Amino acid sequence: MATENLLDYQEKSIAEKWRAAIARRGFWTLALALAAPASLHCIEIFFLRSPLSASSKPSRFPRNWIYVTWYPRKWIDVTSVYLSLLFSLSYWFCWAENRVIQKPKVVAVVSILYLSLTLAWDQIVFEHGAIECGIAVGLASFVFVGYYFKLQKSKFPLEKLALEGKRPQRVCTVRATTLPMSQEAKTQPGSGSYQTSGGASERKRVMVIGGDGYCGWATALHLSNKNYEVAIVDSLVRRLFDHQLGLDSLTPISSIHNRIRRWKSETGKTIELYIGDICDFEFLSETFESFKPDAVVHFGEQRSAPYYMIDRSRAVFTQNNNVIGTLNVLFAIKEFREDCHLVKLGTMGEYGTPNIDIEEGYITITHNGRTDTLPYPKQASSFYHLSKVHDSNNIAFTCKAWGMRATDLNQGVAYGVRTDEIDMHEELCNRLDYDGVFGTALNRFCVQAAVGHPLTVYGKGGQTRGYLDIRDTIQCVELAIANPAQRGEFRVFNQFTEQFSVNELASLVTKAGEKLGLNVETKSVPNPRVEAEEHYYNAKHTKLIELGLKPNLLSDSLLDSLLNFAIQFKDRVDVKQIMPSVSWRKIGAKPKTVAA
Ligand SMILES: NC(=O)c1ccc[n+]([C@@H]2O[C@H](COP(=O)([O-])OP(=O)(O)OC[C@H]3O[C@@H](n4cnc5c(N)ncnc54)[C@H](O)[C@@H]3O)[C@@H](O)[C@H]2O)c1
């Protein structure tokens, strides 16, 4: 497919296609749901009965009684057709919305039994004169009506039906249930619950947007393991980027559905899944109304600076996806869950590389004799990093204006794959990107060392950044959720544990590789980015430590295990993807194919 077509497809968004498919399916299932009871009743009325027949069989009831009941027969017919249609319509809406019904299969059986009894009643009473049996059947059908409504979550199912019926179905919810439990749950003690004012213990509901991605998947599993009620919201657009650019994760990753089912079978814990684009506000609203989150962790953005810098179209897509997506999240919280805590993934790249210490979000400045604490200056070095700066400003504004509670986690570069949860089963494996577009420095170096490719240091290699283990990402997010910001507070935490220059990382990987018998070389390649290659860098990162973060630092043993992991999957490496293929200077308006 030509790049332009691919981008068209991307800009229309996956959610549009999903909705079209759901609408088509919805039309046919609704037609079937209504046609089935109506046609059964018509067959019964027009073909299976003789209009004036009241059985000649003896009955304990006087014959007159039967003839009296015959007169409102049309009335009875109309009522029972109407009730059956209402039943089917109500059931269909519940099924289509997939959330009102507690036991969908039981409700389906109850509806079918009700329909059968109403059809049989006429035959029993009028054709065979079995009045006692008819009364019993009539009572049984009323029992089914009562049971049907009891099975609905809503106290007023028809009222709910009226409300929900106005909207087309947009939300796809998946609950993992099918695989057998293969082993004992290896779950951690729960910290995801809180006491309600009535003293009851309730689980915190956390929506993880971007939960199919690198940080999001590890976080969703960790929170679920810690007894939070978790829902993943993801458009799966990241998997689409891979297809477009011919990239693949070093590690084989399962579909999100299989991942969630495997998690259920390993731990017995359910993660809900909503597939859709958060730029589609209607979709997002419905996920909010359905899941009712207490906290939202927002990872759902296009997160690669090189991807952004491929061409105009990708730059526009990324700003749109990231800024509009975050705005929608802010509006959804305001509209549906005002008290919900937003935990937003920002990046240390928002600050750039100033020649002074980087503070955590705010700096106190004295200027012309006056002092104020102001947001720390942002000097983003790509359109991607700029989208994060826009997000931060929008969030800060809504905290002030609407009293939102938010934590901006300015994360450093994450590395590693393994976490306690991901180690439970190979089908839970996380992605590991090593390519020039999505790969991050340390992950890339380990893969390069494993396949005997020289470590690619961009330019002079003095670029210094904050780094953290993926196990610390998930710890930090949990700490932020467990200690929420106050109403109206916009908190900023610098989320990293150590800082390294690219040259320092290369030398650490070289030493670790040599210990494993690898011959590791380092090569300086022309820097595709526009950035300082030698600079001062000292960023504060104390607030998460104060909340209880126990860092997993980059020790020799950790590097060994990362390298061993890369060696394990080295046959999957496509060496053509290793070198950088996107230049900050050459970005143009013309759509570009990133050739391997
Ligand atoms: N990985 C890192 O080292 C790192 C460092 C600093 C900050 N971050 C930030 O953390 C977040 C997650 O990063 P990651 O490495 O896990 O990225 P990722 O690309 O692996 O995951 C992002 C996920 O978000 C989903 N997504 C994107 N746009 C969406 C939309 N509009 N609606 C719904 N889902 C959408 C994608 O499909 C993907 O599954 C990003 O915001 C990124 O900027 C990551």
The ligand as a Gaussian input file, in Angstrom:
#p B3LYP/6-31G(d) Opt

LIG

0 1
 N        9.063000       4.208000      26.400000
 C        9.760000       5.174000      26.955000
 O       10.967000       5.062000      27.178000
 C        9.081000       6.466000      27.350000
 C        9.846000       7.495000      27.886000
 C        9.228000       8.679000      28.272000
 C        7.869000       8.827000      28.119000
 N        7.138000       7.813000      27.584000
 C        5.700000       8.044000      27.421000
 O        4.977000       6.931000      27.908000
 C        3.846000       6.701000      27.092000
 C        3.854000       5.256000      26.625000
 O        5.043000       4.978000      25.933000
 P        5.293000       3.527000      25.332000
 O        6.736000       3.369000      25.149000
 O        4.552000       2.524000      26.119000
 O        4.594000       3.704000      23.888000
 P        3.908000       2.612000      22.968000
 O        3.883000       3.170000      21.589000
 O        4.533000       1.277000      23.167000
 O        2.417000       2.565000      23.560000
 C        1.466000       3.561000      23.337000
 C        0.107000       2.884000      23.238000
 O       -0.890000       3.895000      23.089000
 C       -1.804000       3.510000      22.071000
 N       -2.366000       4.735000      21.498000
 C       -1.730000       5.717000      20.828000
 N       -2.598000       6.670000      20.452000
 C       -3.827000       6.281000      20.903000
 C       -5.138000       6.831000      20.824000
 N       -5.362000       7.986000      20.194000
 N       -6.159000       6.175000      21.398000
 C       -5.945000       4.999000      22.041000
 N       -4.731000       4.418000      22.150000
 C       -3.687000       5.063000      21.582000
 C       -0.954000       2.726000      21.075000
 O       -1.711000       1.858000      20.277000
 C        0.001000       1.984000      21.998000
 O       -0.498000       0.721000      22.366000
 C        3.912000       7.706000      25.954000
 O        3.068000       8.778000      26.241000
 C        5.342000       8.143000      25.954000
 O        5.473000       9.445000      25.476000
 C        7.723000       6.647000      27.201000

